[in-house]
């Protein structure tokens, strides 16, 4: 079997951090999708991989240097703490240092039961695997830090969820799979030595410059908070709703982790939520910044013994970091919004201007993606406002705002053409619209991968005009609206 150049620094940590486990065999592995550009970034040879890809990425065969382990972690799930979760259906094969010098995890997801499965079958269904492949790669193309998808393989097995479904395995690539929940796992056991080893590992992996800080645990908390603030601001700018922002899905790397019941806004409303298991709207669109801060508070709690030996001093220092989060997030969010409405400079009234647009959008539940894209067209003096106004059920809702916006643009330095071009670079035309994703997954379950492949190809260039696929940019008709998404576990 092939050698992939794996290392596994995490496996070298003590046994209580992970559990060795080999993937379970599958009946009839068949390669569904393979990410050549990502393979090349990892320093792998696609031509050498393809003949063995179905076996390699299903778990039927292991690279000679793979050392598969399931990782231990805990987590708050919808606010309720579970002290022992862990990889119940995933195995870390190893770590690869890519052509850019970055170390990345390579993980199989859906590869069978592990010691953390808690009576689960350890498998994954085809639909959720293809959803994660498609959406994670779309997020990457949108410029949002994310885990990536290297391959998807059908297993030939049937997995039982609400209904029997075809099985599949995803190969996921991440800067690491360290989570807030990983730190919670050791904190829940009062394992300060384990916490210290974990922090040292995380610093080497993600923040080596902080290792010599006077208070490295506190500096680490600040770095994770800054990454989460930037990440969630970017999510919001493209209308993304994660759907399951549990602490075990909060990566300390600042990458989007887990694409279960995620969705993208069609009509805008800040309380919009999609996850079938989010009954109270905990993870609704506008709640995501406050939930990110809540998750960071749980990380702070876990790190307290490492921040300061004196508990009150540790709490005071951690609270200072957490209290700074809203301002850090707001700078990132407002900066993203200014770019979306075409402002290169900053004035005191800009936040109010953008709030006025969002209020008009909410009043009409106007389509998030189309409003901002058509606003970019309206910024170009060669086009008029007709298409933009048509995105509002009551077009006069936007007229007063347009006048205020143009008055503000008059004080900005760029030419209309420059401004419009800049806006099109941050306002995508194509996102993984929920109804298009569902259509592609239904077709794939019936054996037709063409809609999935087309959608993947279009979403690799989300900011480009693609006339042949213009229909994929359109919002759903009323009968196509997807109002609920599912976790798939």
C-alpha positions in Angstrom: 0.0 0.0 0.0 1.0 3.6 -0.6 2.9 5.8 1.8 1.5 9.3 2.3 4.1 11.0 4.5 2.1 10.9 7.7 3.4 12.0 11.0 1.2 12.0 14.2 2.3 14.3 16.9 -1.0 13.9 18.7 -0.5 10.1 19.0 2.7 10.8 20.9 0.7 12.4 23.7 -0.3 10.0 26.6 -2.9 7.3 25.9 -5.6 9.1 27.8 -5.7 11.7 24.9 -6.9 9.2 22.3 -7.7 5.6 21.5 -6.0 3.5 18.8 -8.6 2.0 16.4 -8.5 0.6 12.9 -11.4 1.5 10.4 -14.1 -1.0 9.9 -14.2 -2.6 6.5 -16.9 -1.8 4.0 -18.6 -3.9 1.4 -18.2 -2.1 -1.9 -16.2 1.2 -1.8 -16.7 3.5 -4.7 -15.0 6.9 -5.1 -17.6 9.7 -5.5 -15.5 12.8 -5.2 -11.7 13.6 -5.1 -10.2 17.0 -4.5 -7.2 17.1 -6.7 -6.1 20.7 -5.8 -6.2 19.9 -2.1 -4.3 16.7 -2.6 -1.6 18.7 -4.5 -1.5 21.3 -1.7 -0.8 18.5 0.7 2.1 17.4 -1.4 0.3 14.2 -2.5 0.4 12.8 -6.1 -3.2 12.5 -7.4 -2.2 10.1 -10.1 -0.7 7.7 -7.6 -3.7 8.0 -5.3 -6.5 7.5 -7.7 -6.0 3.8 -8.4 -6.2 3.0 -4.6 -8.5 5.9 -3.6 -11.7 3.9 -3.0 -10.0 1.5 -0.6 -7.7 4.2 1.0 -10.4 6.7 1.7 -13.0 4.2 2.8 -10.7 2.7 5.4 -10.5 -0.7 3.7 -6.8 -0.1 3.3 -4.4 2.0 5.3 -1.3 3.9 4.1 1.8 2.2 5.5 2.5 5.2 7.7 -1.0 5.8 9.0 -1.6 5.4 12.8 -5.3 5.8 13.2 -6.6 7.1 16.5 -9.9 8.4 17.8 -9.6 11.6 19.8 -11.0 12.2 23.3 -13.0 15.3 24.1 -16.0 16.6 26.0 -18.4 19.3 25.2 -21.4 21.4 25.9 -24.2 20.4 23.5 -27.0 23.0 23.3 -25.8 24.2 26.6 -25.7 20.8 28.4 -22.3 19.5 29.4 -21.3 15.9 28.3 -18.0 15.0 30.0 -17.1 12.3 27.5 -17.8 12.6 23.8 -14.8 11.8 21.6 -14.6 10.7 18.0 -17.5 8.2 17.8 -17.3 7.8 14.1 -14.0 9.4 13.0 -10.3 8.4 13.0 -7.3 10.6 12.7 -5.0 8.8 10.2 -2.1 11.2 10.7 -0.7 14.6 10.0 0.8 15.9 6.8 3.1 18.9 6.3 2.0 20.3 3.0 3.9 22.2 0.3 3.3 25.4 2.2 4.9 24.1 5.3 1.6 23.9 7.2 0.8 20.8 9.3 -2.7 19.4 8.7 -4.8 16.5 10.1 -6.2 13.9 7.7 -9.2 12.2 9.2 -11.8 9.6 8.1 -15.3 10.5 9.1 -17.9 7.6 9.1 -15.2 4.9 9.3 -17.0 2.7 11.9 -17.3 2.5 15.7 -14.6 3.6 18.1 -14.3 3.3 21.9 -16.2 6.7 22.0 -19.2 5.6 19.9 -21.6 5.2 22.8 -23.7 2.5 21.1 -23.6 4.3 17.8 -22.8 2.5 14.5 -19.8 4.8 13.7 -21.1 5.2 10.2 -22.1 8.2 8.1 -24.8 8.5 5.5 -24.2 9.6 1.9 -26.2 12.8 2.1 -24.3 14.4 5.1 -21.0 13.3 3.7 -21.7 15.0 0.3 -23.1 18.0 2.1 -19.9 18.5 4.1 -17.8 18.0 1.0 -19.7 20.5 -1.0 -20.3 23.2 1.7 -16.8 23.0 3.2 -15.2 23.5 -0.2 -17.7 26.3 -0.9 -16.7 28.0 2.3 -13.0 27.8 1.4 -13.8 29.4 -2.0 -15.6 32.2 -0.1 -12.4 32.9 1.9 -13.7 31.6 5.2 -11.4 29.5 7.4 -12.7 25.9 7.3 -11.9 22.3 7.4 -11.6 20.9 3.9 -12.7 17.7 2.1 -10.3 15.5 0.3 -12.5 12.6 -0.8 -15.9 11.1 -0.5 -16.5 7.4 -0.9 -19.7 5.3 -1.0 -19.4 2.2 1.1 -22.1 -0.1 -0.3 -23.5 -0.3 3.2 -26.9 0.8 4.4 -27.0 3.0 7.5 -30.1 3.4 9.6 -31.2 6.9 10.6 -34.8 8.2 10.3 -34.9 5.9 7.3 -32.4 3.4 5.7 -29.8 5.4 3.8 -26.7 4.6 1.7 -23.5 4.9 3.6 -20.4 6.9 2.8 -17.0 8.0 4.3 -15.6 11.6 4.1 -11.9 12.3 4.3 -11.6 15.6 6.2 -8.5 17.8 6.4 -8.1 20.4 9.2 -5.4 22.6 10.7 -6.1 20.4 13.7 -9.1 18.8 15.4 -8.4 20.4 18.7 -11.6 21.9 20.2 -12.8 23.8 23.2 -14.2 20.5 24.2 -10.7 18.9 24.2 -9.7 21.2 27.0 -13.0 20.7 28.8 -12.3 16.9 28.7 -9.2 17.3 30.9 -10.6 20.1 33.0 -13.7 17.9 33.9 -11.3 15.3 35.2 -9.2 17.8 37.2 -6.3 16.6 35.1 -4.0 19.7 35.3 -1.1 17.7 33.9 -3.2 16.7 30.9 -4.3 20.3 30.4 -0.7 21.5 30.5 0.4 18.9 27.9 -2.6 19.8 25.7 -1.8 23.5 25.9 1.8 22.9 25.0 0.7 20.9 22.0 -1.8 23.5 20.9 0.8 26.3 21.2 3.3 24.3 19.1 0.7 23.6 16.5 -1.1 27.0 16.3 0.6 29.7 18.3 4.3 29.0 18.7 5.1 32.6 19.3 3.0 32.6 22.5 5.0 29.8 24.1 7.4 32.3 25.6 4.7 34.6 26.8 4.7 35.4 30.5 1.2 33.9 30.8 0.9 31.6 27.8 -2.5 30.1 28.7 -4.0 33.6 28.9 -2.3 34.7 25.6 -3.7 31.5 24.0 -7.2 32.3 25.2 -6.9 35.7 23.6 -5.6 34.3 20.3 -8.5 31.8 20.1 -11.0 34.5 20.9 -9.6 36.7 18.1 -9.8 33.9 15.7 -13.4 33.1 16.7 -14.4 36.8 16.4 -13.0 37.0 12.9 -14.5 33.6 11.9 -18.1 34.4 13.0 -18.0 37.8 11.4 -17.1 36.2 8.1 -19.9 33.7 8.5 -22.4 36.4 9.0 -21.3 38.3 6.0 -22.2 35.4 3.7 -25.4 34.6 5.6 -24.1 31.3 7.1 -25.9 29.6 10.0 -23.8 26.9 11.6 -26.6 25.2 13.3 -24.7 23.3 16.0 -22.2 25.6 17.6 -21.4 23.3 20.5 -18.1 23.6 22.3 -17.0 20.2 20.7 -17.5 21.9 17.3 -15.5 25.0 18.2 -12.0 24.6 16.8 -9.2 26.4 18.5 -7.6 26.9 15.1 -10.4 29.3 14.1 -11.7 27.0 11.3 -15.4 26.1 10.8 -15.8 22.6 12.1 -18.8 20.4 11.4 -21.3 20.9 8.6 -24.3 19.0 10.1 -27.5 21.1 10.1 -25.8 24.1 8.6 -27.6 26.4 6.1 -27.5 29.7 4.3 -30.0 32.5 4.6 -32.4 33.1 1.7 -34.8 35.7 3.1 -33.1 37.7 5.8 -34.3 37.6 9.4 -31.9 37.7 12.4 -33.8 35.0 14.2 -33.7 32.6 11.3 -32.6 29.1 12.3 -32.7 25.8 10.4 -31.4 22.9 12.6 -34.1 20.4 13.4 -32.6 19.9 16.9 -32.3 23.6 17.7 -35.8 23.9 19.2 -35.2 27.2 21.0 -33.2 28.9 18.3 -30.0 28.9 20.4 -27.9 28.9 17.3 -30.0 31.2 15.1 -28.2 33.6 12.7 -27.9 36.6 15.0 -27.1 34.6 18.1 -23.9 33.2 16.7 -21.6 36.0 18.1 -22.9 35.6 21.6 -22.7 31.9 21.4 -19.0 32.2 20.3 -18.4 34.2 23.4 -20.2 31.7 25.6 -18.1 28.9 24.1 -14.9 30.9 24.8 -16.1 31.3 28.4 -16.1 27.5 28.7 -12.5 27.5 27.3 -11.5 30.1 29.9 -13.0 28.0 32.7 -11.0 25.0 31.5 -7.8 27.0 31.3 -8.1 28.7 34.7 -5.5 26.4 36.5 -3.0 27.3 33.8 -3.7 31.0 33.8 -2.8 31.6 37.4 -2.3 29.5 40.5 -4.5 32.0 42.4 -8.1 31.4 41.3 -9.4 35.0 41.7 -6.5 36.4 39.6 -7.0 33.7 37.0 -10.8 34.6 36.8 -10.1 38.3 36.6 -7.6 37.9 33.8 -9.9 35.6 31.8 -12.9 37.8 32.3 -10.9 40.7 30.8 -10.3 38.7 27.7 -13.9 37.7 27.4 -15.2 41.3 28.0 -13.0 42.4 25.1 -14.6 39.9 22.7 -17.7 42.0 21.6 -15.5 44.9 20.5 -13.1 42.6 18.6 -16.1 41.0 16.9 -17.9 44.2 16.2 -14.8 45.7 14.4 -14.6 42.6 12.2 -18.3 42.6 11.5 -18.6 46.3 10.7 -15.5 46.1 8.6 -17.0 43.3 6.6 -20.3 45.1 6.2 -18.6 48.3 5.1 -16.8 46.3 2.4 -20.1 44.7 1.3 -21.8 48.1 0.8 -18.8 49.6 -0.9 -17.2 51.8 1.7 -13.4 52.1 1.5 -13.2 54.6 4.3 -14.9 54.8 7.8 -17.2 57.4 9.1 -19.1 57.7 12.4 -22.5 57.1 10.8 -21.6 54.0 8.8 -22.9 51.5 11.3 -26.3 53.2 11.3 -26.3 53.3 7.5 -25.8 49.5 7.3 -28.3 48.9 10.1 -30.9 50.8 7.9 -30.3 48.4 5.0 -30.6 45.4 7.3 -33.9 46.7 8.7 -35.3 47.2 5.2 -34.1 43.7 4.3 -35.7 42.2 7.4 -39.0 44.0 6.8 -39.3 42.4 3.4 -37.3 39.3 4.2 -35.2 40.1 1.1 -32.7 37.6 -0.1 -29.4 38.1 1.7 -27.1 37.1 -1.2 -28.9 38.8 -4.0 -29.4 42.1 -2.2 -25.7 42.6 -1.7 -24.7 41.3 -5.1 -27.2 43.6 -6.8 -26.1 46.4 -4.6 -22.7 45.9 -6.2 -24.3 46.2 -9.6 -26.1 49.4 -8.5 -22.8 50.9 -7.4 -21.7 50.7 -11.0 -23.0 53.8 -12.8 -23.5 51.8 -16.0 -26.5 50.0 -14.3 -29.6 51.1 -12.5 -31.4 50.1 -9.3 -34.2 48.0 -10.9 -32.8 44.6 -10.2 -31.9 45.6 -6.6 -35.4 47.0 -5.9 -37.0 43.9 -7.3 -35.4 41.8 -4.5 -37.7 43.7 -2.0 -41.4 42.7 -1.8 -42.1 46.4 -1.3 -39.5 48.2 -3.4 -40.2 51.6 -1.8 -38.7 50.2 1.5 -35.3 50.7 0.0 -35.6 54.0 -1.8 -34.8 56.3 1.1 -31.9 54.1 2.0 -30.5 54.2 -1.5 -30.5 58.0 -1.4 -28.6 58.0 1.9 -26.2 55.4 0.6 -25.4 57.4 -2.6 -24.8 60.5 -0.5 -22.3 58.5 1.6 -20.6 57.1 -1.5 -20.0 60.6 -2.8 -17.6 61.1 0.1 -15.7 57.9 -0.7 -12.6 58.2 -3.0 -13.1 55.4 -5.5 -14.7 55.6 -8.9 -18.0 53.8 -9.4 -16.3 51.1 -11.5 -13.6 50.5 -8.9 -16.2 50.4 -6.1 -18.4 47.9 -8.0 -15.5 45.6 -8.7 -14.4 45.7 -5.1 -17.9 44.9 -4.0 -18.2 41.9 -6.3 -15.0 40.5 -4.8 -16.7 40.3 -1.4 -20.4 39.7 -2.3 -20.7 36.3 -3.8 -23.2 35.5 -6.6 -23.2 31.8 -5.8 -23.6 30.2 -2.3 -24.7 26.7 -1.5 -28.4 27.5 -1.5 -30.3 25.1 0.7 -32.7 24.0 -1.9 -29.9 23.4 -4.5 -27.9 21.4 -2.0 -31.0 19.2 -1.1 -31.7 18.7 -4.8 -28.1 17.6 -5.5 -28.1 15.2 -2.5 -31.5 13.6 -3.5 -30.1 13.0 -7.0 -26.9 11.5 -5.6 -28.9 9.1 -3.4 -30.6 7.9 -6.6 -27.3 7.4 -8.3 -27.0 10.7 -10.2 -23.9 12.7 -9.2 -24.2 15.3 -12.0 -26.1 17.9 -10.0 -23.6 17.5 -7.1 -20.6 17.8 -9.4 -22.1 20.8 -11.2 -22.8 22.6 -7.9 -19.2 21.8 -6.7 -17.8 23.3 -9.8 -19.9 26.4 -9.7 -19.1 27.1 -6.1 -15.4 27.0 -6.7 -15.9 30.4 -8.3 -18.6 32.0 -6.1 -17.8 35.6 -7.1 -17.7 35.1 -10.9 -20.5 35.6 -13.3 -21.3 32.1 -14.7 -24.1 32.7 -17.2 -24.5 29.0 -18.0 -25.4 28.3 -14.4 -27.3 31.5 -13.6 -30.3 29.5 -12.2 -28.1 28.3 -9.3 -27.9 31.9 -8.1 -31.6 32.3 -7.9 -33.5 32.1 -4.6 -35.9 29.2 -4.1 -39.5 29.4 -5.3 -42.0 29.1 -2.4 -42.4 25.3 -2.9 -38.6 24.9 -2.9 -37.8 26.7 0.4 -35.9 24.5 2.9 -36.8 25.5 6.4 -35.2 22.7 8.3 -31.9 20.9 8.1 -30.7 17.7 9.9 -27.6 16.7 11.7 -27.1 13.3 10.0 -25.6 11.5 13.1 
